[in-house]
Amino acid sequence: MKLSEGVEAAIHSAAMLAGVEGGATMPASALAEAFGLSPSYLLKHLQALTAARILESVPGPSGGYRLARVPEKISLLDIVLAVEGPRPAFRCGEIRRNSPARIDASAYVQPCGINAAMLRAERAYRAALAAEKLSDIVTEFMADADSRVVHAACAFAAQHARPQKSASRS
């Protein structure tokens, strides 16, 4: 299974926003700069995360994006579904019915075994993503990453954070 690059960008952006404290926001342009992405490319994914209520968009010259929920309540599945959509990765086209023998449709009353196996795998994959919380990723990064990388990421976030009057993360 191949996920789009937008999933990676969305997870990294959410992880960086998890480090922005006090309801502060970060502009999309800063998030794009942090990861060397095109601002217009990243904006599309930030908007998807906002529509899914993972992020909150604060308008105005000192606005930007912030998490709409605490990181403990955001799973990787939430982010993947926001970017990729809810449809399963495998979509059975029932090509088994395309045989040159042209067997009657009544011969295919049983569900396609390949489709059933792929859907079982999809459920397991989604369950694993649902168990992975954004807070755990951030905690692991802070504990395991090279201290230079941690320091640079924290300094970047602090430099680009925009304090706000109020926040509503639940």
Salt bridges, closest charged atoms under 4 A:
GLU8 OE2 - HIS12 NE2 3.92
GLU56 OE1 - ARG66 NE 2.39
ASP78 OD2 - ARG69 NH1 3.45
GLU94 OE1 - ARG96 NE 2.66
GLU94 OE1 - ARG97 NE 3.28
GLU122 OE2 - ARG126 NE 2.88
ASP146 OD2 - ARG148 NH2 2.77
